[in-house]
Amino acid sequence: MHTAKLSIPSRDHVPKSDSPFTKGPNVRIKWIHSEFVIRADKMSIAYIALGSNLGDRKENLDRALDELKKAGIKVAAVSKYLESEPYGVTDQPKFINGVARVETNLPPEELLETMLNIENKMGRVRLRHWGERNIDLDLLLYDDVKMQTEKLTLPHPDMQNRDFVMKPLSEVKL
């Protein structure tokens, strides 16, 4: 969601509906305290890697996709699932992996938080780094955003070295 705040003296100076600032199907206007806020709910394209190596692996990926939809995230495309060897820590069961192309108006940090909440809701337990898991959701790409914070790096670091990410990503990437 992209927001612009404009300070204006009174409600009498609200831009008219035919103003270039208020045109478009995804534009909402609202007052917040003494500021006039124009929000453009631009849908962003993001790519989410899905993985599972515990329980019913396919069911876990399918449920995660359903949970994304329930959270208001449009799942636009999903790759075929592929089986892969564990990455990093190899003394664990094989994974199945896939990638989903999604459309969302959540900013990257909120999308990541939603994904972590889905993992928690599905009972993910983090016992060791790169260890076994019933579900793993990784934010790979978000529009053309490049960022690095304590919680999120975009594009996802090291994804180019992971065939189990790059092959399914190539199936759904625009």
C-alpha positions, 0 to 999 in steps of 0.5 A: 500500500502506498500512502501520501499525506497532505496537510490541508487547512480544512475539509473544504479543501479536499481534492475533487473526485476528478482530481488526478490525485484521486483517480483510479480504482484502487485509490481511497481518501480518508481523514486521519486527524488533521491530515488528508490521506490518499492511499493507493492500494497498488497490488504488488507481486511477490514470490514465496518458496514453500517447503516441507519434509515432515508429515504429509508434505503435499498436504502441508504445502496445500494448506499453507497456500489455503492459509495465504488465501484466507489472509487475503493474499491472492495466490496467482500461480503455483509451480509443480512440487518437486522432491529435493534433498535437504539443504545444509543439514542432510541427516533428515527426510527429503523435502518437497518444494514449490513456489507461489506467485502472489499478489498483495497490498501488504508491504514486505515486512507485513507479508513476512509477518503473515507468513510467519504467523501461518507457519506458527498456526500450522505448528512449525517448530524450529529445533535447529537451523535448516532442520526438519520442518512441517512447513517453511515459507520464504519470501523470495522476491517482492516487486523490484524491492531490494532491502536488508533489515534485521528480519528481512533481506530482499531478494532472498539471499542465496536463492540462486544457489538452490535448485529447489527454489530456482526451478519452481520459481522459473515456472511462475515468474513473470 
